[in-house]
Amino acid sequence: MITALRATTLLGEAVAAAPRASDAAFERAGYAILDTVGVTLVGSREPAARIVARTVQAPAGSRLIGTSLRAPAPDAALANGTSAHALDFDDVSPALVGHPSAVLVPALLAVGDEIGASGEAILDAYVVGFEVAARLGRALNPLHYNRGWHATATLGAPAAAAAVAHVLRLSRPQVQAAISIAGSLAGGMRVSFGSMVKPLHAGHAARTGVLAARLAEGGFDASAELFEAPRGFGDLFGEDVDWDRAFANWSWSEPEILSSGIQVKPYPSCAMTHTAIASMLSLRDSVSRVEQAKRSTWTIDRIECRVTPVTPQILIHSRPQTGLQAKFSMEYCLAVTLLDGQPGLAQFTDERVMQRDVQELLRRVAVEADPTLVEDLTRGRSPVVVSIQLSNGQRLQAARDIPPGSPEEPLTQAQLEQKFLSNATPLLGERRAVDAMTAFNRLQQADSVSRVLDCVCG
């Protein structure tokens, strides 16, 4: 039996011994990477991403996606990770209770660009990093997240270190050191949600993973008991962590990327809003039918949304003043969805947030925590009940607990590609965007990821 006293060692051994991933795992990794590159492209135009890019740019190094800039690999990971998470349009791992790809993909592409890694090597390392992120998430959540830690940052850093160590083909002691270094440097608090610091968390975790792996490659040592020791990772980020359970029956034959899966977002807002947005979209259709059938005007008297007790702790901006805050506002997401239909990037600008129609409707939205609704963050379930009271006396209601884009209700390949093109075309133009999509869809066949990056850089 695995003993908790060997948790750090076991993690290093498992990553070092990881076999080549299956074709099914490669397919899911490619799905995630395509989506992440798309959101990185459109995110590279955001103020937070531009500030980071200007700060880290250098005459040479790895490419910054969506720009002609370069930076040393750790700093390129920082910049691209910030871009990837800037719009909160990147994917989610229910097991991690966070955003794995906004950390893993920037870290791997930065190092892959530096060393000329093959596309298959990047996909393989992504599967490894995802496994570590999900297993750490299972060990520490939901308590870790509920305490206020941003798991994307805290658990993403050692996961990125594992992924980069794998693509660099480090030895078992070096892999263990890389993960331990990154774990010791991990941090990130949820109080920063709705500010530029949240996307910086993803970039910082990606940078930490690259730096930790490179330091370990050079002989830098670290605690061999980081995760299990008193006052170590488990004690500080969790409570009575059962490392035996987290790491028992470790098998690469059924990796987390296939078993727990990925939620790819159809809407550019916090994942906790997505069940409510989908519910409101169905009600919006009903409202339209009511109006057409009665051939009369109506007004919205009130919108009510019952949520789990945890939801208000995450969606902390009930009256947002900026686009970033609006992504973490259940009230805003409901109001703008009723007014505009399916929300896209245009619904989360500072200008749209402050327009009169949405501000007036916001005052009629009430969100209430309902203890009978029980979330399961580690399975991506966040039940909601949305109701609309119309002035004609009719009450419409919809309930949902599984978000669109989740492993149970995934986006189709066609929907994913449409999302990519919508994100990439404004920056690259239509023809280049299609070429980039084709190149990343064929990533496994690429001899060098650097040539694939030519499609989205410079």
C-alpha positions as CSV (number, residue, x, y, z in Angstrom):
1,M,0.0,0.0,0.0
2,I,1.2,3.5,-0.8
3,T,2.0,5.4,2.4
4,A,1.2,9.1,2.8
5,L,4.9,9.6,3.9
6,R,5.9,8.9,0.2
7,A,3.4,11.1,-1.5
8,T,6.0,13.5,-3.0
9,T,8.2,10.6,-4.1
10,L,5.2,8.7,-5.6
11,L,4.2,11.7,-7.6
12,G,7.7,12.1,-9.1
13,E,7.9,8.3,-9.8
14,A,4.5,8.3,-11.5
15,V,5.3,11.3,-13.8
16,A,8.7,9.9,-14.7
17,A,7.3,6.6,-15.6
18,A,4.4,7.9,-17.6
19,P,4.0,5.9,-20.9
20,R,3.0,7.4,-24.2
21,A,-0.6,8.5,-24.0
22,S,-3.3,6.8,-25.9
23,D,-4.8,8.1,-29.2
24,A,-8.0,8.9,-27.3
25,A,-6.1,11.0,-24.8
26,F,-4.2,12.7,-27.6
27,E,-7.5,13.6,-29.2
28,R,-8.8,15.3,-26.0
29,A,-5.5,17.1,-25.5
30,G,-5.6,18.4,-29.0
31,Y,-9.2,19.6,-28.4
32,A,-8.1,21.5,-25.3
33,I,-5.0,23.0,-27.0
34,L,-6.9,24.3,-30.0
35,D,-9.5,26.0,-27.7
36,T,-6.7,27.4,-25.6
37,V,-4.8,28.9,-28.5
38,G,-8.0,30.6,-29.7
39,V,-8.7,32.2,-26.4
40,T,-5.1,33.2,-26.0
41,L,-5.2,35.0,-29.4
42,V,-8.2,37.0,-28.5
43,G,-7.0,37.5,-24.9
44,S,-3.7,38.9,-26.1
45,R,-5.5,42.2,-26.9
46,E,-6.7,42.7,-23.4
47,P,-5.0,45.3,-21.2
48,A,-3.7,42.8,-18.6
49,A,-2.1,40.7,-21.4
50,R,-0.6,43.8,-23.1
51,I,0.9,45.1,-19.8
52,V,2.6,41.7,-19.1
53,A,3.8,41.4,-22.7
54,R,5.4,44.8,-22.7
55,T,7.0,44.0,-19.3
56,V,8.6,40.7,-20.3
57,Q,9.5,41.2,-24.0
58,A,13.1,40.6,-25.0
59,P,15.2,40.5,-28.2
60,A,15.0,36.7,-28.4
61,G,13.3,33.7,-26.9
62,S,9.9,32.0,-27.2
63,R,7.0,33.6,-29.0
64,L,4.1,35.5,-27.4
65,I,1.0,34.3,-29.1
66,G,-0.9,36.9,-31.1
67,T,2.1,39.2,-31.2
68,S,5.5,39.5,-32.9
69,L,7.2,39.7,-29.5
70,R,9.5,37.2,-27.8
71,A,10.6,36.5,-24.3
72,P,12.6,33.9,-22.3
73,A,10.6,30.7,-22.0
74,P,9.5,31.3,-18.4
75,D,8.4,34.9,-19.2
76,A,6.7,33.8,-22.5
77,A,4.7,31.3,-20.4
78,L,3.7,34.1,-18.0
79,A,2.6,36.3,-20.9
80,N,0.7,33.6,-22.8
81,G,-0.9,32.3,-19.6
82,T,-2.2,35.7,-18.8
83,S,-3.6,36.1,-22.3
84,A,-5.2,32.6,-22.1
85,H,-7.1,33.4,-18.9
86,A,-7.7,37.2,-19.6
87,L,-11.2,36.7,-20.8
88,D,-12.2,33.7,-18.6
89,F,-13.1,31.9,-21.8
90,D,-10.6,29.1,-21.3
91,D,-11.6,25.5,-20.2
92,V,-12.2,24.1,-16.8
93,S,-11.4,20.8,-15.1
94,P,-14.1,19.8,-12.6
95,A,-11.6,17.6,-10.7
96,L,-9.1,20.5,-10.4
97,V,-11.9,23.1,-9.8
98,G,-9.9,25.3,-12.0
99,H,-8.5,26.1,-15.4
100,P,-5.8,23.5,-16.4
101,S,-5.1,24.5,-20.0
102,A,-4.5,28.2,-19.4
103,V,-1.5,27.0,-17.3
104,L,-0.4,23.9,-19.1
105,V,-0.6,25.0,-22.7
106,P,1.4,28.3,-22.3
107,A,4.1,26.5,-20.3
108,L,4.4,23.7,-22.8
109,L,4.3,25.9,-25.9
110,A,7.0,28.2,-24.5
111,V,9.4,25.3,-23.8
112,G,8.4,23.5,-27.0
113,D,9.2,26.6,-29.0
114,E,12.5,26.9,-27.2
115,I,13.6,23.3,-27.8
116,G,11.7,22.5,-31.0
117,A,9.6,19.8,-29.4
118,S,7.3,17.8,-31.7
119,G,3.6,18.2,-31.6
120,E,3.1,14.7,-30.2
121,A,5.6,15.5,-27.3
122,I,3.5,18.5,-26.4
123,L,0.2,16.5,-26.5
124,D,1.8,13.7,-24.4
125,A,3.1,16.2,-21.8
126,Y,-0.3,17.9,-21.6
127,V,-1.9,14.6,-20.6
128,V,0.7,14.2,-17.9
129,G,0.2,17.7,-16.5
130,F,-3.6,17.3,-16.6
131,E,-3.3,14.1,-14.6
132,V,-1.3,15.8,-11.9
133,A,-3.7,18.8,-11.7
134,A,-6.8,16.6,-11.5
135,R,-5.3,14.3,-8.8
136,L,-4.1,17.2,-6.7
137,G,-7.6,18.7,-7.1
138,R,-9.2,15.5,-5.9
139,A,-6.9,15.4,-2.9
140,L,-7.5,19.0,-1.7
141,N,-10.9,20.1,-3.0
142,P,-13.5,21.3,-2.3
143,L,-12.0,22.6,1.0
144,H,-9.0,24.1,-0.7
145,Y,-11.1,26.1,-3.1
146,N,-13.7,27.0,-0.5
147,R,-11.0,28.5,1.8
148,G,-10.3,31.1,-0.9
149,W,-7.4,29.5,-2.9
150,H,-7.5,29.8,-6.6
151,A,-6.7,26.2,-7.6
152,T,-5.7,27.2,-11.2
153,A,-2.7,28.9,-9.6
154,T,-1.9,26.8,-6.5
155,L,-2.4,23.4,-8.1
156,G,-1.6,24.5,-11.6
157,A,2.0,25.3,-10.8
158,P,3.2,21.8,-9.8
159,A,1.1,20.4,-12.7
160,A,2.9,22.6,-15.1
161,A,6.2,21.6,-13.7
162,A,5.3,18.0,-14.2
163,A,4.3,18.6,-17.8
164,V,7.4,20.6,-18.6
165,A,9.6,18.0,-16.9
166,H,8.0,15.3,-19.1
167,V,8.6,17.2,-22.3
168,L,12.2,17.8,-21.2
169,R,12.6,14.1,-20.4
170,L,14.0,14.7,-17.0
171,S,15.1,11.9,-14.7
172,R,12.9,10.7,-11.8
173,P,14.9,12.7,-9.2
174,Q,14.7,15.8,-11.4
175,V,11.0,15.4,-12.0
176,Q,10.4,15.1,-8.3
177,A,12.5,18.2,-7.6
178,A,10.6,20.2,-10.3
179,I,7.2,19.4,-8.8
180,S,8.4,20.2,-5.3
181,I,10.0,23.5,-6.4
182,A,6.8,24.6,-8.1
183,G,4.7,23.5,-5.2
184,S,6.7,25.5,-2.8
185,L,6.3,28.6,-5.0
186,A,2.5,28.1,-5.5
187,G,-0.1,30.7,-4.5
188,G,-3.1,32.7,-5.7
189,M,-6.2,34.0,-3.9
190,R,-9.8,34.1,-5.1
191,V,-10.3,37.6,-3.7
192,S,-8.7,38.7,-6.9
193,F,-11.5,37.4,-9.1
194,G,-12.8,40.2,-11.3
195,S,-9.4,42.0,-11.5
196,M,-6.3,41.7,-13.7
197,V,-4.6,39.5,-11.1
198,K,-6.9,36.5,-11.8
199,P,-5.5,35.9,-15.3
200,L,-2.0,36.7,-13.9
201,H,-2.5,33.7,-11.6
202,A,-2.6,31.4,-14.7
203,G,0.5,33.1,-16.2
204,H,2.4,33.0,-12.9
205,A,1.6,29.2,-12.5
206,A,2.8,28.5,-16.0
207,R,6.0,30.5,-15.5
208,T,6.6,28.8,-12.2
209,G,6.3,25.4,-13.9
210,V,8.8,26.3,-16.5
211,L,11.2,27.8,-14.1
212,A,10.9,24.9,-11.7
213,A,11.6,22.3,-14.4
214,R,14.6,24.2,-15.7
215,L,16.0,24.6,-12.2
216,A,15.6,20.9,-11.5
217,E,17.2,20.1,-14.8
218,G,20.3,22.1,-13.7
219,G,20.5,20.2,-10.4
220,F,18.5,22.4,-8.1
221,D,17.1,20.4,-5.2
222,A,13.9,20.6,-3.1
223,S,12.1,19.0,-0.3
224,A,11.4,15.3,-0.8
225,E,8.4,15.6,1.5
226,L,6.8,18.7,0.2
227,F,3.2,17.4,-0.1
228,E,3.0,15.2,3.0
229,A,5.3,16.8,5.6
230,P,3.9,18.8,8.5
231,R,3.6,22.5,7.4
232,G,3.9,21.3,3.9
233,F,1.6,21.6,0.8
234,G,-1.1,19.4,2.2
235,D,-1.2,21.0,5.6
236,L,-1.2,24.6,4.3
237,F,-3.6,24.1,1.3
238,G,-5.8,21.3,2.7
239,E,-6.8,19.5,5.9
240,D,-6.1,15.9,6.8
241,V,-5.4,15.2,3.2
242,D,-5.7,11.5,2.3
243,W,-2.7,11.1,-0.1
244,D,-3.3,7.4,-0.1
245,R,-6.7,7.9,-1.7
246,A,-5.5,10.5,-4.1
247,F,-2.6,8.5,-5.5
248,A,-3.9,4.9,-5.0
249,N,-4.3,2.7,-8.0
250,W,-2.4,5.1,-10.2
251,S,-2.9,3.9,-13.7
252,W,-2.1,5.6,-17.0
253,S,-4.5,3.4,-18.8
254,E,-7.5,5.5,-17.8
255,P,-6.1,9.1,-17.5
256,E,-8.1,11.9,-15.9
257,I,-8.3,13.7,-19.2
258,L,-10.7,10.9,-20.3
259,S,-12.3,9.9,-17.0
260,S,-13.1,13.3,-15.4
261,G,-12.7,15.3,-18.6
262,I,-12.7,18.9,-19.6
263,Q,-15.4,21.6,-19.7
264,V,-14.9,23.9,-22.7
265,K,-16.7,27.1,-22.3
266,P,-19.4,28.4,-24.7
267,Y,-19.6,31.7,-22.8
268,P,-16.8,34.0,-21.7
269,S,-17.7,34.2,-18.0
270,C,-17.1,32.2,-14.8
271,A,-18.1,28.6,-15.2
272,M,-20.4,28.9,-12.2
273,T,-22.7,31.2,-14.4
274,H,-23.1,28.7,-17.2
275,T,-26.0,26.6,-15.9
276,A,-27.9,29.9,-15.2
277,I,-27.1,31.4,-18.7
278,A,-28.3,28.2,-20.4
279,S,-31.4,28.3,-18.3
280,M,-32.0,31.9,-19.2
281,L,-31.5,31.2,-22.9
282,S,-34.3,28.6,-22.7
283,L,-36.6,31.0,-20.9
284,R,-35.8,33.8,-23.3
285,D,-37.2,31.6,-26.1
286,S,-40.3,31.1,-24.0
287,V,-40.7,34.9,-23.4
288,S,-40.6,35.5,-27.1
289,R,-43.3,32.8,-27.7
290,V,-45.5,34.4,-25.0
291,E,-45.1,37.8,-26.7
292,Q,-45.9,36.5,-30.1
293,A,-48.9,34.4,-29.0
294,K,-50.5,37.2,-27.0
295,R,-49.5,40.0,-29.5
296,S,-49.1,42.3,-26.5
297,T,-46.2,44.1,-24.9
298,W,-44.8,42.9,-21.6
299,T,-42.3,43.9,-19.1
300,I,-40.1,41.9,-16.7
301,D,-41.3,42.4,-13.1
302,R,-38.6,40.3,-11.5
303,I,-35.9,37.7,-12.3
304,E,-35.1,35.3,-9.5
305,C,-32.2,32.8,-9.4
306,R,-31.8,30.2,-6.7
307,V,-28.2,28.9,-6.4
308,T,-26.1,26.8,-4.1
309,P,-24.7,28.4,-0.9
310,V,-21.2,28.3,-2.4
311,T,-22.1,30.2,-5.6
312,P,-22.2,33.7,-4.0
313,Q,-18.8,33.1,-2.6
314,I,-17.4,32.8,-6.1
315,L,-19.7,35.2,-8.0
316,I,-18.8,38.1,-5.8
317,H,-19.9,41.1,-8.0
318,S,-23.6,41.6,-7.7
319,R,-23.5,45.1,-9.2
320,P,-20.5,45.0,-11.6
321,Q,-18.9,48.2,-12.9
322,T,-16.5,46.6,-15.4
323,G,-16.4,43.8,-17.9
324,L,-14.1,41.8,-15.7
325,Q,-16.4,42.1,-12.7
326,A,-19.4,41.2,-14.9
327,K,-17.8,37.8,-15.6
328,F,-18.2,37.1,-11.9
329,S,-21.8,38.5,-11.5
330,M,-24.7,36.1,-11.7
331,E,-27.0,39.1,-11.8
332,Y,-25.3,40.6,-14.8
333,C,-25.1,37.4,-16.7
334,L,-28.8,36.7,-16.3
335,A,-29.7,40.3,-17.3
336,V,-27.5,40.6,-20.4
337,T,-28.5,37.1,-21.6
338,L,-32.2,38.0,-21.4
339,L,-31.5,41.3,-23.3
340,D,-29.0,40.1,-25.9
341,G,-29.2,36.3,-26.2
342,Q,-26.2,34.1,-26.0
343,P,-23.4,36.2,-24.4
344,G,-20.2,36.6,-26.2
345,L,-17.2,38.9,-25.8
346,A,-19.2,41.9,-26.7
347,Q,-21.4,41.4,-23.6
348,F,-18.4,41.7,-21.3
349,T,-17.0,45.1,-22.2
350,D,-16.9,48.0,-19.7
351,E,-19.2,49.9,-22.1
352,R,-21.9,47.2,-22.3
353,V,-21.9,46.7,-18.5
354,M,-22.8,50.4,-17.9
355,Q,-25.4,50.8,-20.6
356,R,-28.8,51.9,-19.2
357,D,-30.9,48.9,-20.3
358,V,-28.8,46.3,-18.5
359,Q,-28.3,48.5,-15.5
360,E,-32.0,49.0,-15.1
361,L,-32.7,45.3,-15.5
362,L,-30.0,44.4,-13.0
363,R,-32.1,46.1,-10.3
364,R,-34.8,43.5,-10.9
365,V,-32.6,40.5,-10.5
366,A,-32.4,38.7,-7.2
367,V,-30.0,35.8,-6.5
368,E,-30.7,33.7,-3.4
369,A,-28.7,30.9,-1.9
370,D,-30.8,27.8,-1.4
371,P,-29.5,25.2,1.0
372,T,-31.5,22.5,-0.8
373,L,-29.4,23.0,-3.9
374,V,-26.1,21.1,-3.5
375,E,-23.1,21.7,-5.7
376,D,-20.4,19.3,-6.5
377,L,-17.5,21.4,-7.7
378,T,-15.3,18.4,-8.3
379,R,-17.9,17.0,-10.8
380,G,-18.7,20.4,-12.3
381,R,-22.2,20.5,-11.0
382,S,-23.7,23.8,-9.9
383,P,-27.5,23.6,-9.9
384,V,-29.7,26.6,-10.4
385,V,-33.4,27.5,-10.6
386,V,-34.1,30.6,-12.7
387,S,-37.5,32.2,-12.8
388,I,-39.0,35.2,-14.7
389,Q,-42.1,37.0,-13.4
390,L,-43.8,38.8,-16.3
391,S,-46.1,41.8,-15.9
392,N,-48.9,39.9,-17.6
393,G,-48.9,37.6,-14.6
394,Q,-47.1,34.7,-16.2
395,R,-44.2,33.0,-14.4
396,L,-41.6,31.1,-16.4
397,Q,-39.1,28.8,-14.7
398,A,-36.1,26.6,-15.8
399,A,-33.7,24.5,-13.7
400,R,-30.4,23.0,-14.7
401,D,-27.4,21.5,-12.9
402,I,-25.0,20.4,-15.8
403,P,-23.4,23.3,-17.8
404,P,-23.1,23.2,-21.6
405,G,-19.6,22.3,-22.6
406,S,-19.2,19.9,-19.7
407,P,-17.9,16.3,-20.2
408,E,-21.6,15.1,-20.0
409,E,-22.7,17.7,-22.6
410,P,-19.5,18.6,-24.6
411,L,-19.2,21.0,-27.5
412,T,-19.0,19.2,-30.8
413,Q,-15.8,19.5,-32.9
414,A,-17.7,21.8,-35.2
415,Q,-18.8,24.1,-32.3
416,L,-15.2,24.1,-30.9
417,E,-13.9,25.1,-34.3
418,Q,-16.5,27.8,-34.7
419,K,-15.4,29.2,-31.3
420,F,-11.8,29.1,-32.4
421,L,-12.5,30.9,-35.6
422,S,-14.6,33.5,-33.8
423,N,-11.7,34.2,-31.5
424,A,-8.9,34.0,-34.0
425,T,-10.3,35.8,-37.1
426,P,-10.4,39.4,-35.7
427,L,-6.6,39.1,-35.0
428,L,-5.4,36.9,-37.8
429,G,-7.9,37.4,-40.6
430,E,-10.2,34.7,-42.0
431,R,-7.7,32.8,-44.1
432,R,-4.9,32.8,-41.5
433,A,-7.4,31.7,-38.8
434,V,-8.5,28.7,-40.9
435,D,-4.8,27.8,-41.6
436,A,-4.0,28.1,-37.9
437,M,-7.0,25.9,-37.0
438,T,-5.9,23.3,-39.5
439,A,-2.3,23.3,-38.2
440,F,-3.4,22.8,-34.6
441,N,-5.9,20.1,-35.5
442,R,-2.8,18.3,-37.0
443,L,-0.6,19.0,-34.1
444,Q,0.2,15.3,-33.5
445,Q,1.8,15.1,-36.9
446,A,4.0,18.2,-36.5
447,D,7.7,17.7,-36.4
448,S,8.2,21.0,-34.5
449,V,5.7,23.0,-32.6
450,S,7.6,26.1,-33.5
451,R,6.4,25.8,-37.1
452,V,2.8,25.4,-35.9
453,L,3.3,28.6,-33.8
454,D,4.3,30.5,-36.9
455,C,0.5,30.5,-37.7
456,V,-0.4,32.5,-34.6
457,C,2.6,34.7,-34.0
458,G,4.3,37.6,-35.6
